[in-house]
Amino acid sequence: MLALKLIFLILGTAFTAFGGLILFFMKYSLINGFSAAQKSGRKDKDYAEKVGRAEFVIGIVLLGAGIVLVVFV
């Protein structure tokens, strides 16, 4: 159970951090191949914001689950 707690906390922190950097600080270079795709017109900033938002939300959910596991189990 300790391993599960650590995995949730580490993954939650990582996803929240990267999602926040992409979403709030516009670090689009963290998305693989985004610069080339943006130059060719295949992807735009809306796509990057969706990716950042998805990562941020997944990170918050994982972090919340990890905290719940630590507190209650």
C-alpha positions as CSV (number, residue, x, y, z in Angstrom):
1,M,0.0,0.0,0.0
2,L,2.9,2.3,0.6
3,A,4.1,1.9,-3.0
4,L,0.6,2.9,-4.2
5,K,0.6,6.0,-2.1
6,L,4.0,7.0,-3.3
7,I,3.1,6.4,-7.0
8,F,-0.1,8.5,-6.7
9,L,1.7,11.3,-5.0
10,I,4.6,11.4,-7.4
11,L,2.5,11.1,-10.5
12,G,0.0,13.6,-9.2
13,T,2.8,16.1,-8.5
14,A,4.4,15.6,-11.9
15,F,1.2,15.8,-13.9
16,T,0.1,18.9,-12.0
17,A,3.4,20.6,-12.4
18,F,3.7,19.9,-16.2
19,G,0.0,20.7,-16.8
20,G,0.4,24.0,-14.9
21,L,3.5,24.9,-16.8
22,I,1.8,24.2,-20.1
23,L,-1.5,25.8,-19.2
24,F,-0.5,28.8,-17.1
25,F,3.0,29.6,-18.2
26,M,2.6,28.6,-21.8
27,K,5.6,26.3,-22.0
28,Y,4.4,24.6,-25.1
29,S,7.8,23.1,-25.7
30,L,6.9,20.5,-23.1
31,I,4.5,18.9,-25.6
32,N,6.4,16.5,-27.9
33,G,6.6,17.8,-31.5
34,F,4.3,20.8,-30.8
35,S,6.7,23.4,-32.3
36,A,7.0,21.5,-35.6
37,A,3.3,20.7,-35.7
38,Q,2.4,24.4,-35.0
39,K,4.7,25.6,-37.8
40,S,3.1,23.2,-40.3
41,G,-0.4,24.3,-39.1
42,R,-1.5,20.9,-37.8
43,K,-1.9,22.0,-34.2
44,D,-2.5,25.4,-32.6
45,K,-2.5,26.9,-29.1
46,D,-6.0,25.6,-28.4
47,Y,-4.6,22.1,-28.7
48,A,-1.8,23.0,-26.3
49,E,-4.3,24.4,-23.8
50,K,-6.4,21.3,-23.9
51,V,-3.4,19.1,-23.3
52,G,-2.3,21.3,-20.4
53,R,-5.8,21.4,-18.9
54,A,-6.1,17.6,-19.2
55,E,-2.7,17.0,-17.5
56,F,-3.5,19.5,-14.8
57,V,-6.8,17.9,-14.0
58,I,-5.4,14.4,-14.0
59,G,-2.6,15.6,-11.8
60,I,-5.0,17.1,-9.3
61,V,-7.1,13.9,-9.2
62,L,-4.1,11.7,-8.7
63,L,-2.7,14.0,-6.0
64,G,-6.1,14.1,-4.3
65,A,-6.3,10.3,-4.4
66,G,-2.8,10.0,-3.0
67,I,-3.6,12.4,-0.1
68,V,-6.8,10.5,0.7
69,L,-4.9,7.3,0.8
70,V,-2.2,8.8,3.1
71,V,-4.8,10.2,5.5
72,F,-7.4,7.4,5.6
73,V,-5.4,4.2,4.9
